[in-house]
């Protein structure tokens, strides 16, 4: 594999997703009889249905000292529910050939489910049981706790994980974003079953819910299924999260680790998704460091100098923080050169700007790539939820390309000046870097 | 537990036929005059295509002492040709709203683009061009070699688990090149040069060593006429990778132990040398091994999870793997991560006890039905993803299997009996055919 930029998360994704031709994807906006709002794309060619469900909240709600509670809970949804213990639940799931995924971020709890049309009712009923009545048997909790502790032990030796933890701890010393989703050894060891159940009650609620459904199902049927799915889920309260103006402390911090290659994460203040300049910033970053092989950073660091397998930057807009982030991995003896090249390229980008031709090519790519985002049910379902998360309507997919096309050289110059601030760069390096 | 399972078995017999009929994608195959095979998989849901060219050689076909050249060359294929300037290939794909990449494995090297269906010809033209007209200089090769070293640092040298895997594979394969990782040994990568690259290119990159797979919103007729225009004129080389060295009989169980201060979580793994669909004498054995692997170690309902994780609590994680589509004899792997307070030896003994039980008493009809059903239903989900379908067919053809082999796989699996699964375990899961590895935490210096 040549390289896949690890940028497929945060806000970079929600903007990249977007326009599909109206004849390929038609989004219906519906409300179930019980009052659950959802978006649906009917696709009857294959007898399956994909669900993407997001409940705002997530691990940020874990109380101080209970770090890891939400992550642990997210691993327990398929470990027994109702009358069924872990083994029975999973035999039933296999009998339906249903696929359920449960995950948590700092800002939300997510369910990704895929079901066969012919097993739809039973598959939804089983999922309903899992989310509203997980057993949390002591035995299952202990097994998953041990697995989580093992993951933490591994990640404490992994240069990428160490860098990531250190970077976020540095940027968010007093905010839940500074705490790792996995928690820490001592917090995970101390979690009780009551702590995990409390995490469940925080995570699972319908207020503010975002749902995308794609596949072999009608709106009427989908509405009925959702009412079954959430029959025993409380509504809860709509959660509003305060925004921070996160400013990573400028400077370089090194964490020594005996590895041949250093991992560097760098960051600067960013831009929120609803900022009028967000789309311009997205295009600006695509050219600078977001566009895989076509980006300036890739050209200078990898193609010209062979300094790294990959280098990238991305715009991260979360509920409470906006950052402009990036990463590079280079052998210890050359990592200083990599970072110097990146800084120089940042400076050049601001002082010299980009050409009309570069902008035109970036637009050509970003607008031309739209159908690729809509080629599997599961991907479309995720896209529907991402658009809702950004507070945009179903019509967004029809105007998204116009927004990209409207970005001017002047817009790029303005957002580059605002966001590309090498003098504000905060850098964490893990390894044995030389010359730093 | 019994109540649920009985319900499941009854329900699934009624379901098999209609699901299978709906899931079958329209697949067409033909061959160009120069020997290039073509497979077209139709999926008209979105105006998108996946265009892939698979070459029937991978790292296991590298000349001795040149490990890493197959993967290195994959990188070099993105440099310029007489028509496309250096570095422009991916840029042109991107300007047309497409994405592209490539990957190298033991048995094949594949290049792919995903793009709007009406731009298929653009990528096909460029892919055909770089099959023969690549332009390399010593400087280009030297810079890309630095990139590959960084890739090796990132994937392998920074990770004790990956370095252990390298040692493990080298022990499992005593003679076959599967014993060397795809990325290659560091000292051999460092010595690769433009002459090695060009020799490899001239020998193997040709239409008679290649398979074209196009999946998406196209018809076989469209693909055929475009392929004849662009790939048709490329002359066949008539040169094919040499037969690979075969494994001698494995007569001694091998054991490996590696300790590293950067191992946070120790584990035990074992691999047995076993036949695959292509390399075995009887395809039913490959199907039986695939079923066995899932019964033993796939998911919460598996034997290992039930015994080691839930009953004995000696492990926190277990699993198994088997690559039925490898070209030559390959591995059947199992692993366990011990629970706190339990040793690697205890976890290994518990794995052995499960294997002994299966060999002595076989698998149950319920297990067999559950796993067959999961394999069959996976095909329905797979139909949603054209890239995955393209990869499945490309991989199979690249190792010498046929479209019929791919389409017959689920039925073959369905026909496997409990006794065949037990017999495969007894015949192949013997220590003499295996390597067992323990990865441990070492005290930091």
Interface residues (C-beta under 8 A of the other chain):
Chain A: X1 X2 X3 X4 X20 X21 X24 X25 X43 X45 X46 X47 X48 X50 X78 X79 X84 X86 X87 X88 X90 X91 X92 X94 X95 X96 X97 X99 X114 X116 X118 X119 X139 X143 X146 X147 X149 X150 X151 X152 X153 X154 X155 X156 X157 X158 X159 X257 X258 X259 X260 X261 X263 X291 X292 X293 X294 X299 X302 X303 X304 X305 X306 X307 X308 X309 X310 X329 X330 X331 X361 X364 X365 X367 X368 X369 X370 X371 X372 X374 X375 X376 X377 X378
Chain B: X1 X4 X5 X7 X8 X9 X11 X12 X15 X18 X19 X22 X23 X45 X46 X47 X48 X74 X75 X78 X87 X90 X91 X94 X95 X96 X97 X98 X99 X101 X102 X103 X104 X114 X115 X116 X142 X143 X144 X145 X146 X147 X148 X149 X150 X151 X153 X154 X157 X158 X159 X160 X261 X262 X263 X264 X265 X299 X300 X301 X306 X309 X310 X313 X316 X317 X337 X339 X340 X370 X373 X374 X377 X378 X380 X381 X383 X384 X385 X386 X387
